């Protein structure tokens, strides 16, 4: 099974609302990353949170990490139609390696 | 601007053909990756290279091989293409700390 698994699988919201996506993983990690993918394109790095951090912000993005529950959440505030994309979390396959395992992603649709 | 370039955006091949997917990065990155992406399965790691001529198997290496003769180039080879290798193939690279991944735009391969 995937190291990182996101939920929900799909999310549809109105423009201006907040979107929250969750990621669960199985083993100890060095860091967890979130990526975005526009339809049929490559992934773009959004934010990285290290295992010793609990919360991180970048613009309208807020990421939290709970290592005791092996979970993370990505919050996008004041969403825009342009945020429509798939969002993936990625964790290092085992601590200290450079190999990242991706989840199956959350498909976000923001309605104008 | 940093760049990971995949040689083809779309590729159609016949069963049994030998297929080469090329990836070039201009960031002098040590680490390079090949993933395949299938609906409902997310991204799965095929092979990883941490230096010239060095490679490691990922989670699904069967039916694939790789070549890294120069630092900037990482090739994925399908020795004898099969229909179950129809997929989106994504190349990525990362620097010495092995953190943020930079992705190419992907190659959608169809094997008929």
HADDOCK unambig.tbl for C-alpha pairs under 7 A between the chains (distance, minus, plus):
assign (segid A and resid 41 and name CA) (segid B and resid 105 and name CA) 5.00 0.50 0.50
assign (segid A and resid 41 and name CA) (segid B and resid 106 and name CA) 6.19 0.50 0.50
assign (segid A and resid 42 and name CA) (segid B and resid 90 and name CA) 6.82 0.50 0.50
assign (segid A and resid 42 and name CA) (segid B and resid 103 and name CA) 5.54 0.50 0.50
assign (segid A and resid 42 and name CA) (segid B and resid 104 and name CA) 5.47 0.50 0.50
assign (segid A and resid 42 and name CA) (segid B and resid 105 and name CA) 4.19 0.50 0.50
assign (segid A and resid 42 and name CA) (segid B and resid 106 and name CA) 5.65 0.50 0.50
assign (segid A and resid 43 and name CA) (segid B and resid 103 and name CA) 5.72 0.50 0.50
assign (segid A and resid 44 and name CA) (segid B and resid 102 and name CA) 6.95 0.50 0.50
assign (segid A and resid 44 and name CA) (segid B and resid 103 and name CA) 6.85 0.50 0.50
assign (segid A and resid 45 and name CA) (segid B and resid 100 and name CA) 6.74 0.50 0.50
assign (segid A and resid 45 and name CA) (segid B and resid 101 and name CA) 6.82 0.50 0.50
assign (segid A and resid 98 and name CA) (segid B and resid 98 and name CA) 4.87 0.50 0.50
assign (segid A and resid 98 and name CA) (segid B and resid 99 and name CA) 6.90 0.50 0.50
assign (segid A and resid 102 and name CA) (segid B and resid 42 and name CA) 6.62 0.50 0.50
assign (segid A and resid 102 and name CA) (segid B and resid 43 and name CA) 5.66 0.50 0.50
assign (segid A and resid 103 and name CA) (segid B and resid 42 and name CA) 5.68 0.50 0.50
assign (segid A and resid 103 and name CA) (segid B and resid 43 and name CA) 6.98 0.50 0.50
assign (segid A and resid 104 and name CA) (segid B and resid 40 and name CA) 6.11 0.50 0.50
assign (segid A and resid 104 and name CA) (segid B and resid 41 and name CA) 5.51 0.50 0.50
assign (segid A and resid 104 and name CA) (segid B and resid 42 and name CA) 3.80 0.50 0.50
assign (segid A and resid 104 and name CA) (segid B and resid 43 and name CA) 6.96 0.50 0.50
assign (segid A and resid 105 and name CA) (segid B and resid 42 and name CA) 6.48 0.50 0.50
